[in-house]
Amino acid sequence: MASLSKKIINDRADLDSLKGTHEYDQFMQMLSGSIKKVTDVQEYPEGYGEPDYDGETLEPIWQETKDYSTIKRFGFTEKDFW
């Protein structure tokens, strides 16, 4: 039976060892996707969404932000992705 083990990527050295592979490309795509965050910044009253809440229905307010913490963990900056 063939081994289906995937290499675990814990740091930049692990990632660099996969350069030129499909796994490397997939991981870089995942890292790129980790930059953009979309967060609901609507302020909801206490108890909103609970079964006994009887106040008005509020629409979410979506705000896009950037978070570089994941790419920094692997030694990249924003410039590496644009």
C-alpha positions in Angstrom: 0.0 0.0 0.0 1.3 3.5 -0.9 2.1 5.9 1.9 -0.2 9.0 1.8 1.7 11.0 4.4 1.8 14.7 3.9 4.7 16.7 5.2 3.7 18.9 8.2 4.7 22.5 7.7 5.6 24.1 11.0 8.0 26.9 9.9 9.6 28.5 6.9 12.3 25.8 6.6 9.6 23.1 6.2 7.9 25.2 3.6 11.1 26.0 1.7 11.9 22.3 1.5 8.7 21.9 -0.6 9.5 24.6 -3.2 8.5 23.6 -6.7 5.8 21.2 -5.5 2.0 21.4 -5.6 2.0 21.3 -1.7 4.2 24.5 -1.7 1.8 26.3 -4.0 -1.2 25.3 -2.0 0.3 26.4 1.2 1.4 29.8 -0.3 -2.2 30.2 -1.5 -3.5 29.5 2.0 -1.0 32.0 3.5 -2.2 34.6 1.0 -5.8 34.0 1.9 -5.0 34.4 5.6 -4.2 38.1 5.1 -7.7 39.3 4.4 -10.1 39.2 7.3 -13.8 40.2 7.1 -15.3 41.0 10.5 -18.8 41.9 11.5 -18.4 45.2 13.4 -22.1 45.8 14.2 -22.7 46.5 17.9 -25.3 44.1 19.1 -27.2 44.6 22.4 -26.8 42.1 25.2 -28.9 39.0 24.6 -29.1 39.5 20.8 -29.5 36.2 19.1 -30.9 34.5 22.2 -34.3 32.8 21.9 -36.0 35.4 24.2 -34.5 38.5 22.5 -37.4 40.7 21.3 -35.6 43.8 20.1 -35.0 44.9 16.5 -33.2 42.8 14.0 -29.8 44.3 13.1 -27.9 43.7 9.9 -24.3 42.9 10.1 -21.8 45.6 9.2 -18.9 43.8 7.4 -15.5 45.5 7.5 -12.4 44.2 5.7 -9.1 44.4 7.5 -5.7 42.9 6.9 -3.9 40.6 9.4 -0.3 39.8 8.8 0.3 37.6 11.8 0.1 34.2 10.0 2.5 35.2 7.1 4.9 36.8 9.6 5.0 33.5 11.5 6.5 32.0 8.3 8.9 34.9 7.6 6.9 36.7 4.9 5.7 40.2 4.5 2.8 41.7 2.5 5.2 42.5 -0.3 5.8 38.7 -0.9 2.2 38.3 -1.9 1.5 41.3 -4.2 
